[in-house]
Amino acid sequence: MLAGALGRRMLRNNHLLVQSWSLAVLVLFHAYVRNFHLEHPYPAHIVARLIVIPLLAAIFYEMAWVLSGLEDTTFSLRTPPLWAGSALLASLAWVAVNPFWVAPVWIGFAVVLSLIGRRIPIRDLNFQEHLVAIAGAVQLLAINLDAAQTLERYLPLLACASALYAISRFCTARDASYLKPAAWAHTWAATLLLSTLAWHESPQPWVAAIWAVLALLLSAVDRTFDVEELPYQAHLLALFAVIWAVAVDMFTAEHWHRIGLRILTVSILIAVLYTMARLVRLPSSLRDSEARHTYTWTASALTAWLLWRELQPISVALGLAVFGLILFELSEWRQIRHLRWQAYIALTAAFGRIFFVNLTAATLPGEFLSPRVTTVAPIALIYFFIWARLQSKGVEREDHRWSVRDLIVYFGTLSIVALLYFEVPAEWIIFSWSTAAALLMLMSLLLRKEVLLHQADLLVVAIVSRGIAHNIFGGATLSKTDGGAIFSFCL
């Protein structure tokens, strides 16, 4: 066979080439029928295979080298023996290696083919690398994921994924027209292998956290090496992580070392999302926009939901208010308006919840302070603190009549007024409101804030309405004379 190829090169005799190729077909047929011992797979006949098959592959590669440069036909004469040699070596791995280690051998062979093809401009080697890499990836997903030994699952997939990342920029010739798609296919395949391994091996509550950490690692690698397809993979992994957390993690009740898996895994996801909002690279068309804050909005929504799931019902409003305060301070520190908007939404949710849960909570025997006071009063203080911070920052009033800072201080005042309504005996509510109105007027005078005076005016209207409806003509336990006296004193 090799002599026929040499004769074709030296004598330019095509009959010798036909005879050489005929012998090559017979050699391949005999090798697959007899030398591979397909009826006796691994671990039988290992030595016989390892001696004969590499020798035959070397002869086929030598034949391809001999026929190189003889391009007087309509196709490259070296192509068939090149493919025959590589097919023999790939088949040898299939029959002579433990099935769980076939994929690493194939991926290693693909790495060798890519490096040789990069050094020697032979496109057939690049095409062979693509096919061997695809076969290796399929083998990993079909065989290694079901391996009984942990080592046979983890090590082949991690090693092969690393190899695919490493050769993604060397898998084709430098001037290949499909250089970019081929490189992207290698990194996408590697990411698919790693994410599938995480899904297959991790307990369900941990999948979202591991996917999120992998997305963060991809973003960090892209920041360092500028690999343009990695951000898309990071975006997709982060999306899948959020979907998994919403569908699975938020409803798990499992524990890990006495720590709830829900709070542990979702907290990791939330931290990754906030980090990726700053780290991940966006497409050039979106870099000047604020699309990256999709991550912060998602993280804040997950945080609010996690607080609702983890805290006692009476503590949810306070948790949301504290979370809103943290977001507000971060927005002031980093000057990020999206965080401020998220803080306002959290504060509004906390304000709405106190009317459904906190203010109607019952006081247990022996409690010095009711849960209404211990939860609503701190929330009101948070509102007043944020309002004061907005004043000190000199935030300008918006174009319309009301600004957000006015709304925040109204939340604080209404929380105190509502707390007094539920805490003070019914006949003395207007007295407590009158005291609050007097304090509002005093603070308006001292701080020169018109919004406090408006609140005092509205509170006076409420005092008059309740005094007439309850203290004088209502079903108060005091006499009408005493109720009227209280009402008159308040006025």
N, C-alpha and C positions, 0 to 999 in steps of 0.2 A: 504493500500500500504506500509506504513512504518512498520506496524506490520508484514507483510509478509517478509520484508527484515530482521527484527529482528529475526523472526523465522528461516529464512535461516541461519543466523549467529550462532544462539544458537543451533539449532537442526540439522544443516547440511542437511536440506531437500530441494532438488532442486525443488520439486513440489510447495513449498511455494514461491520460487524465481520466478517460471513461473507465479504463480498467482499474485505476487506483480508487476511484469512487465506488465502483462495484465491490471491490474488496472491502472498502470502508463500511458499506452497508452490511456485508456479511459479518464483519468484525463486531459491529454494534449488535446485530441480531444474536450472534453467539454469546456476546458478553451478557446481554440481558437474559438470555435463556439459560445459560450454563454458569457463567462466572458469578453472577449476582446471587444465585441460589435463592430465588424469590420464594420458593416453597419452604425455605428454612430461614425465617427472618432472624433478626438480632435475638440472642447473641451467638448464633451458629456461624461457622465459616468466616470468622472475622479476619484471620490472618490471610486466608486465600484472597479475600476481597481486597484487603489493604495492600497486597503486593501486585496483583494483576491490574486492577482498575486504574490506579494512578499511573502505572506504566502505559496503559492504553491511552489515557488522557494526555500524557506527555507526548506520545507519538502523534496524536491528532493535533495538538498545538504546534508541534514541529512541522507537521504537514501544512498547517495554515501559514507558518512563517515561510516555508519553501514557496508556497503559491502567492505570497504577497508581492505586489507589483506587477502581476500578470493580469492586467485589466483589458485584455484584448477581446473579451467576451462582453455580453450584455449585463453581467453581474459580477460581483467580487468573488473570485475563486476561493478566497480564504474564509469566506463566511461559513460554509457547511462544516469544515473541520473544527472551526472555532466553537460553534454551537455544540458539535458532537463531544468535544473535550469537556466543555463545561457541563453538559448534560450527564456525562459519566461521573464527574466529581459530585454533582448534586445528588445523583441517584445513589452513589456510594454512601453519602451521609444518611440517606433514607433507610438503607438496609443494614448498615454496619454500626450505627450509633443508637444508643438508648433513645426511644421515641421522645422522651422529655428533653433531650439535648440536641435533637435534630435542628430545631429552630435557631439556637445560638450558632451552630456550625454553619447553617445556611446564611445567617446574617453576617457572620465573620467572612464567609466566602464572598458575599456581596460587597463588603468593605474592601477586600482585596481586589475584586474586579473594578470597583470604582476608582481606587488609587492607581491601578495599572492603566485603566482607560483615561485617567486624567494625565498620566505621564506619557502614554503612547496614544496618539489620536486614532483610536479604533472604536468607532461608534457601536460595533457589535458588542463590545464589552460593556458599554453603558446599558444597552438594552437587556443584556443578560443580568446585569446587576438589578435592574428594575424588577424583572421576573422573579429572581431569587429572593429579593426583599419582600415582594408580595407573598410568595410561598412561605417565607419565614413568619410573616405577620399572621397569615391564616393558620399556620401550624401552632403558633402561640395561643391563639384564641380557641382553637378547636381541641388541642391536646393538653397544653400546659395548665390551663385554668382548672382542669379536672384532676390534676396530679394529686396523689395522696400525700406526698412529702411537701412540707412548706418550702424547702430549699428549691425543689423542682418547679414551684410556682413563682416564687419571688425572683430568684436570681436570673433565670432566663428572660423574663419580661423586663426587668430593670436594665439588664445588660443590653438587650436588643433595642430597647427604647433609647438608651444612651447612644448606641452606635448609630441609630437612624438620625438622631439629632446631629451627631458629629459629622456624618457624611452628607448631610442635606445640601451643602454648598459645593460638594465635590462629586456628585453622582452623575454628572453629565460633562460633556466637553464644554470648554469655556465659551465657544461660539454657537452652542446648540440653541435652536429656536425655541425649545421648550424648557430652557434652563429654569426659569422661575416656577412654572407648574410642577416640575419634577421635585424641586427643592421644597416647595410647599407640601407636596404629597408626603414626603418623608417626615417632616415635622408633624403634620396632622396625624400620620399613622403612629408616630411615637406618642403623641398626646393621647390618642385613642387607646393605645395599649396601657398607658399609666392610669387613665381614668377608669378603664374597664377593670384593671387589677384592684383599684380602690373600691369600686362597686362590688366586686366579687368577694373580696377578702374582708372588708370592714363590716362590723355590725351596722345595721341600718341607721341608727342615729348618728354615726360618725361619718357617713358618706358625704354629707353636705360640707362638713368642716374640712375633710381631706380634699375634696374638689376645690373648695375655696382657697386652701393653702397652695394647691397646685397652680391655680390661676394667679395667685400672688407671685409665686416663683417664676412663672412664665413672664409676668409683667416686669419683674426685676431683671431677668435675663435679657429681655428686649431693651430695657433701659441701658444695660451695660454693653450689649453687642449689636443693638439696632437690627433685630431680626423682624422684618416687617409683618410676617404672618402671625407671630406669637400674640400680639394684642387681640386679634380676632379669636384665637383659641381661648385666651383669658376671659374675654367677654362671654363667650359661649359657656365656658365652665362655670363662671360666676352665675350666669342665668340658671343653669341646671342646678347649681347648689342652692339658690334661693327657692326654686320650685320644690326641690327635695325637702328643704327645711319647712316650707309651708305645708307640704303634704304629709310629712312623716314626723319631723323633729318636734314640731309644735304640739303634737298630740301624744308624745311618748311619756311614760311615767317611770322609765327605768332609771337606775342609779348606778354610779360608778364610784366606789369607795365612799359611799354615803353622800355623794354629790349628785344632784339631779342631772341626768344627761341632757335634758332640754336646755337648762340654763348654761351648761358647759359648751355644748356644741353650737348652739345659736349665738352665744357670745363670741365664740371664735369667728363665726361667719360675719357677725356684725363688725368686729374689729378689722377683718380683712376687707370688707366693703368700704369702710371709711378710709383705709390705707390705699386701696386701689383708686379711690376717687382722686387722689393726689399723684399716684405712681403710674397708673396705666396710661399708655400712649393712645391717643385717638387718631382716626384718619385725618388727613390734612384738611379735608372739607369741614371737619367739625372742631378743629383745634381752637378756633377763635370763638366758638360758641360755649355754652355752659352745659353741654351734654354730659360731661363727666359727673355732674351733680345728680345724675340718675342714681349713682351709687350711694350718695349721702341720703337721698330721699328714701331709697329702699332700706338702707341700714336703719334710719330713724323709724320707719314704719315697723320694721321687725323688732326694734327695741321697745316701742310702745306696746306691741302685741305681746312681747315676752313679759313685760311688766304686768300686763293684764292677766297673763296665764300663771305667773309665779307668785304674785303678791296676794295677800288676803284682800277681799273685796273692799274693806274699809281703807286699805292702804294704797289702792291703785291711784286714786286722784292725787295723793301726796307724791307718789312715785312719778307720775306724769309731770307734776309741777317741778319737782327737782330735776327731772330730765330736761324739761324746757329751760330751766335756769342754766344747766350745764351747756346746752346748745347756745343759749344767748351769750354766755361768757366766751365760748369758743368763737362765735361770730364776731364779737367785739375784738377778740385777740387777733384773729386771722383776717378780719374784714371780709367775711363771706356772707353775702346777703341770703343765700339759700339756707344756711344754717339758722339765720334769724327768723326766716319764714317758718321753718320747721319748729323753732322754739315757740313761736306764736300759736301754731296749731296745737302743740302739746299743752300749752297753757290754757287754750280755749277748751280742749277736751277735759282737762282737769276741772275747770270751772263748771262745765256742764255736768260732770259726774257727781259733784258734791250734792246736787239737788236730788239725785236719784238714790244715792247710797249713804253718803256721810251724814247729811243733816237728819236723816230718818233713823240713824243707828240708835239702838237702845243702850242705856247705861246699866251696866251690871252692878249687882250689890257689892259694896265695898270699894268701888272705884272713886277716887278722889276727884278726878276730872273725867268728864264724859269723853267718849271717842270722838264726839263732834268737835269738842274744843281742841283735842290733841291733833286732829287731822286738818280741820278747816282753818284754824288760826295760823299754822305755819304756811299754808297755801296763800292766805291773804298777805302775810309778811313777804312772801316771795314776789307777789304782784307789786307791792309797794316798793320793794327793793329794785326790781327791774325798772319801774317807773322812775325812781330816783336816778338810776344809772342812765336812763335815756335823757333825763334833764341835764345831768352833768356833762353828757356828750354833746349837748346842744343839737339834738336831732331836729331837723326842720319839720314843720308841720306840712302835711300833704296838701294837695290842691283843694281837696274837699274839706268840708267843715270839720270832720272828725279825723283824728290821726290815731295811729296804732297805740301810741303812748297814752292817749286819753282813754282808749278802750281798756288798756291794762289797769289803769288806776280805777276805772269803774268796776272791773272784776274784783279788785281788792276791797273796795267799799261795799259792793253788793254781797261779797262773802261774809264780811263782818256783820252787815245788817241782817242777813239771813241767819247767821249763827245766833245773834241776839234773839231773833224771833223764836228759835227752837230751844234756847237755853233759859230765857227769862220767863217767869210766870206771866200768863196771858195779860193780866191787868197792868203789869209793869213794863210791857213791851214798848209802849209809847214813851215811857220815861227813859228807857235805855236808848231808844232812837233819838230822843231829844238831846241826850248827852252826846251821842255820835254827831248829830247835826251841829251842836255848838262847837265840838272839836273841829269839824270840817270848816266851819266859818273862821275859827281861830287860825287854823293852818293856812287857809286861803289868804288871810290877812298877813301872816308872817312870811309865807313863801311867794305871795303875789301870783298865785295860780288860780286863774278864773275857773278852771274845771272843777276845783274843789267847792267853790261857791255854788256852781250849778248842781253839784251833788247834794249840797245842803238844802238848796231850794226844793229839789225833788223829794228829799227826805221829809221836809216839812209838810209837803202835800200828803205824803203817806201817813205822817203822824196825825194830821187833821182828819183824814179819811178813817183811820182806824179808831181814833178817839171817839168820833161820832158814832161809828158803826158798832163798836164793841164796848167801850168804857161807859158811854152814856145810854145808848139804846139797845145794846147787845145783851148777851146772856152772861155778863161778868158776875163773878161770885161776890164782889164788893157791891155795896149799895150804890144806887145812882148818884147819891150825894158824894160818896167817897170817890166813885169813878169820875164824876165831874170835877172833883177837887184835883185829882191827879191830872186830868186833862187840862184844867185851867193852869196848874203849875207848869206843865210842859209848855203851854203856849207862852 
